[in-house]
Amino acid sequence: QVQLVESGGGLVHSGGSLRLSCAASGFTFSSYAMSWYRQAPGKERELVTVIGATGNTYYIDSVKGRFTISRDNAKNTVYLQMNSLKPEDTAVYYCNARRLVDYWGQGTQVTVSS
């Protein structure tokens, strides 16, 4: 049974930091590209960052230099370190695993107050 369980969301002031975690089980984690998406109220879900099976990374422009994705294949976990948070980062953040098929977590709320 595939599971992706996000944690680490919460309320933070502008300029603050949060670290999201996504614990995976039920599939060969190390073979999958792992991503973080987010969905703000009234907006479509958008890709934030990806880390490939080989460790290569991609970030959307709005989070470059502030967010860092990493993975620990021994722990089947992907992380998202978010620094210098802005109110526009407020969203539900979802973990995604992709390799021919997509798996999704349930999401974790991140709220950044101004």
Secondary structure, 3 states (H helix, E strand, C coil): CCEEEEECCEEEECCCCEEEEEEEECCCHHHCEEEEEEECCCCCCEEEEEECCCCCEEECHHHCCCEEEEEECCCCEEEEEECCCCHHHCEEEEEEEECCCEEECCCEEEEEEC
